[in-house]
Amino acid sequence: MVASAAHGTYRIYTRAFDHIVTADELDSVLGPLSVESTASLEKAWDIFQTGLIDWKMRVHLDALAASERIRHVTTHDDRADTVITLLVDQSGSMRGQSMLLAAAATDIAQEFLAHLGYRIEILGFTTVSWKGGHPRKFWRWWFRPKAPGRLCELLHIIYRSADDNQAVRLGWGIRHMLRPDLPKENIDGEALIWASERLTIRPEKRKIIIVISDGAPADDSTLDANEPDILDAHLREVIAGIEAKGNIELFALGIGFDVKRYYTACTTIQTAQDLGTSLIGLLEGALTGRRSPELSDENA
């Protein structure tokens, strides 16, 4: 029988089918792209490279100005002793423009941070399949025990590791973020645990996580078989634990979704068009300790 695991009151039916992969290993989990999906990816990549020139220029100018201000209030040693994770929600609702601009914004942000001397990770989270996949099949074979806990197979993706100290654009690596077969469900609590555990073992003194998301945690398979607030309650529990421990600073950027219902330090933008400038502003506020406009009450 498949054994359940738990984190506090949160339950996991099985971790046997979860995956943590680098972006270039996605084929090993999702399989190669179909002809149709390849064409869709090529179209998105073309827009990423040539269709966002004006948008990227504005964000680059904001990053350049922020870089100068950050240099004035931080030291080289401060920056070298800080690691930042950008944790990107890759759920189905992020498909399309939101994912395209999230990829562009994180690519600009990581380059700007690396030039300043910060260590930077870019991580993504979703699920391998819709409707639970293998965990749900096993649960049904075992006569559907009540309240099985999380009932899907996680997919956590490393786009850039903090061990990479190159101050360059991610190029082909960020291209994988635009795969049309990637966005599915989102288990935010476990993604936060994963991201925080990766930071906890690092030697840097200061550790920061920025979550980019457009909605509450959701997985139909899990929610159908458990109490309706299982994922919501777990996310709140994880955030409270990170904040109480105090070794990691936690921020969130919501796209058309009020992330203040979960996160203390956060901002919400109404459309993905504002994602680039808002992410740079959020990072500047986090790194300098100043309350940036992106963290003001009227936006949060």
VENDADA-V280013 format. One record per residue. N is the residue number from 1. RES is the residue in one letter. SS is DSSP state (helix for helix, strand for strand, loop for the rest). PSI is psi in whole degrees, 0 to 359 (none if undefined). BURIAL is + if it has 16 or more other ideal C-beta (glycine too) atoms within 10 Angstrom, else -. Layout:
BEGIN
{{N,RES,SS,PSI,BURIAL} {N,RES,SS,PSI,BURIAL}}
END
This chain:
BEGIN
{{1,M,loop,148,-} {2,V,loop,129,-} {3,A,loop,142,-} {4,S,loop,152,-} {5,A,strand,161,-} {6,A,strand,153,-} {7,H,strand,101,+} {8,G,loop,235,-} {9,T,loop,357,-} {10,Y,strand,140,+} {11,R,strand,148,+} {12,I,strand,121,+} {13,Y,loop,314,+} {14,T,loop,144,+} {15,R,loop,4,-} {16,A,loop,336,-} {17,F,loop,10,+} {18,D,loop,153,+} {19,H,strand,139,+} {20,I,strand,118,-} {21,V,strand,158,+} {22,T,strand,161,-} {23,A,helix,323,+} {24,D,helix,1,-} {25,E,helix,7,-} {26,L,loop,328,+} {27,D,helix,328,-} {28,S,helix,340,-} {29,V,helix,313,+} {30,L,helix,347,+} {31,G,loop,163,-} {32,P,loop,152,-} {33,L,loop,144,+} {34,S,loop,170,-} {35,V,helix,316,-} {36,E,helix,316,-} {37,S,helix,325,-} {38,T,helix,318,-} {39,A,helix,320,-} {40,S,helix,318,+} {41,L,helix,317,+} {42,E,helix,322,-} {43,K,helix,315,-} {44,A,helix,319,+} {45,W,helix,324,+} {46,D,helix,318,-} {47,I,helix,318,-} {48,F,helix,317,+} {49,Q,helix,322,-} {50,T,helix,343,-} {51,G,helix,357,-} {52,L,loop,23,+} {53,I,helix,310,-} {54,D,helix,318,-} {55,W,helix,313,+} {56,K,helix,323,+} {57,M,helix,317,-} {58,R,helix,318,-} {59,V,helix,319,+} {60,H,helix,320,-} {61,L,helix,320,-} {62,D,helix,319,+} {63,A,helix,320,+} {64,L,helix,315,-} {65,A,helix,318,-} {66,A,helix,323,+} {67,S,helix,317,+} {68,E,helix,318,-} {69,R,helix,320,-} {70,I,helix,319,+} {71,R,helix,328,-} {72,H,helix,337,-} {73,V,helix,3,-} {74,T,loop,160,+} {75,T,loop,165,-} {76,H,helix,318,-} {77,D,helix,321,-} {78,D,helix,313,-} {79,R,helix,321,+} {80,A,helix,340,-} {81,D,loop,24,+} {82,T,strand,136,+} {83,V,strand,138,+} {84,I,strand,132,+} {85,T,strand,129,+} {86,L,strand,113,+} {87,L,strand,112,+} {88,V,strand,122,+} {89,D,strand,124,+} {90,Q,loop,43,+} {91,S,strand,169,+} {92,G,helix,327,+} {93,S,helix,345,+} {94,M,helix,354,+} {95,R,loop,144,-} {96,G,loop,226,-} {97,Q,helix,319,-} {98,S,helix,317,+} {99,M,helix,322,+} {100,L,helix,313,+} {101,L,helix,331,+} {102,A,helix,319,+} {103,A,helix,316,+} {104,A,helix,317,+} {105,A,helix,316,+} {106,T,helix,327,+} {107,D,helix,316,+} {108,I,helix,317,+} {109,A,helix,317,+} {110,Q,helix,326,+} {111,E,helix,317,+} {112,F,helix,318,+} {113,L,helix,318,+} {114,A,helix,322,+} {115,H,helix,330,-} {116,L,helix,348,+} {117,G,loop,7,+} {118,Y,loop,150,+} {119,R,strand,139,+} {120,I,strand,135,+} {121,E,strand,144,+} {122,I,strand,119,+} {123,L,strand,149,+} {124,G,strand,156,+} {125,F,strand,138,+} {126,T,strand,203,+} {127,T,strand,161,+} {128,V,loop,322,+} {129,S,loop,170,+} {130,W,loop,160,-} {131,K,loop,32,-} {132,G,loop,326,+} {133,G,loop,220,+} {134,H,helix,318,-} {135,P,helix,319,+} {136,R,helix,322,+} {137,K,helix,316,-} {138,F,helix,318,+} {139,W,helix,319,+} {140,R,helix,322,-} {141,W,helix,329,-} {142,W,loop,33,-} {143,F,loop,29,-} {144,R,loop,62,-} {145,P,loop,148,-} {146,K,loop,149,-} {147,A,loop,61,-} {148,P,loop,343,+} {149,G,loop,196,+} {150,R,strand,128,+} {151,L,loop,49,+} {152,C,loop,173,+} {153,E,loop,116,+} {154,L,strand,148,+} {155,L,strand,109,+} {156,H,strand,131,+} {157,I,strand,134,+} {158,I,strand,111,+} {159,Y,strand,326,+} {160,R,strand,130,+} {161,S,loop,150,-} {162,A,loop,345,+} {163,D,loop,346,-} {164,D,loop,115,+} {165,N,loop,20,-} {166,Q,loop,130,-} {167,A,loop,68,-} {168,V,loop,162,-} {169,R,loop,151,-} {170,L,loop,337,+} {171,G,loop,239,-} {172,W,helix,329,-} {173,G,helix,317,+} {174,I,helix,340,+} {175,R,helix,325,+} {176,H,helix,335,+} {177,M,helix,342,+} {178,L,helix,5,+} {179,R,loop,129,+} {180,P,loop,341,+} {181,D,loop,3,-} {182,L,loop,310,+} {183,P,loop,125,+} {184,K,strand,250,+} {185,E,loop,171,+} {186,N,strand,121,+} {187,I,loop,85,+} {188,D,helix,321,+} {189,G,helix,313,+} {190,E,helix,328,+} {191,A,helix,320,+} {192,L,helix,320,+} {193,I,helix,314,+} {194,W,helix,311,+} {195,A,helix,319,+} {196,S,helix,323,+} {197,E,helix,323,-} {198,R,helix,321,+} {199,L,helix,323,+} {200,T,helix,325,-} {201,I,loop,357,-} {202,R,loop,156,-} {203,P,loop,344,-} {204,E,loop,144,-} {205,K,loop,318,-} {206,R,strand,132,+} {207,K,strand,133,+} {208,I,strand,138,+} {209,I,strand,130,+} {210,I,strand,117,+} {211,V,strand,131,+} {212,I,strand,117,+} {213,S,strand,156,+} {214,D,loop,18,+} {215,G,loop,177,+} {216,A,loop,160,-} {217,P,loop,142,+} {218,A,strand,137,+} {219,D,loop,112,+} {220,D,helix,320,-} {221,S,helix,314,+} {222,T,helix,315,+} {223,L,helix,328,+} {224,D,helix,333,-} {225,A,helix,1,+} {226,N,loop,182,+} {227,E,loop,145,-} {228,P,loop,341,-} {229,D,loop,17,-} {230,I,helix,316,+} {231,L,helix,321,+} {232,D,helix,312,+} {233,A,helix,322,+} {234,H,helix,318,+} {235,L,helix,315,+} {236,R,helix,320,-} {237,E,helix,317,-} {238,V,helix,314,+} {239,I,helix,314,+} {240,A,helix,320,-} {241,G,helix,317,-} {242,I,helix,315,+} {243,E,helix,322,-} {244,A,helix,322,-} {245,K,helix,320,-} {246,G,loop,1,-} {247,N,loop,349,-} {248,I,loop,131,+} {249,E,strand,134,+} {250,L,strand,128,+} {251,F,strand,159,+} {252,A,strand,147,+} {253,L,strand,115,+} {254,G,strand,137,+} {255,I,strand,103,+} {256,G,loop,22,-} {257,F,loop,130,+} {258,D,loop,94,-} {259,V,helix,354,+} {260,K,helix,343,+} {261,R,helix,343,-} {262,Y,loop,314,+} {263,Y,loop,142,+} {264,T,loop,311,-} {265,A,loop,110,+} {266,C,strand,169,+} {267,T,strand,153,+} {268,T,strand,131,+} {269,I,strand,153,+} {270,Q,loop,327,-} {271,T,loop,157,-} {272,A,helix,341,+} {273,Q,helix,332,-} {274,D,helix,4,+} {275,L,helix,318,+} {276,G,helix,305,+} {277,T,helix,325,+} {278,S,helix,322,+} {279,L,helix,317,+} {280,I,helix,317,+} {281,G,helix,320,+} {282,L,helix,317,+} {283,L,helix,317,+} {284,E,helix,315,+} {285,G,helix,319,+} {286,A,helix,319,+} {287,L,helix,332,+} {288,T,helix,347,-} {289,G,loop,5,-} {290,R,loop,148,-} {291,R,loop,98,-} {292,S,loop,163,+} {293,P,helix,330,-} {294,E,helix,346,+} {295,L,helix,15,+} {296,S,loop,157,-} {297,D,loop,327,-} {298,E,loop,338,-} {299,N,loop,337,+} {300,A,loop,none,+}}
END
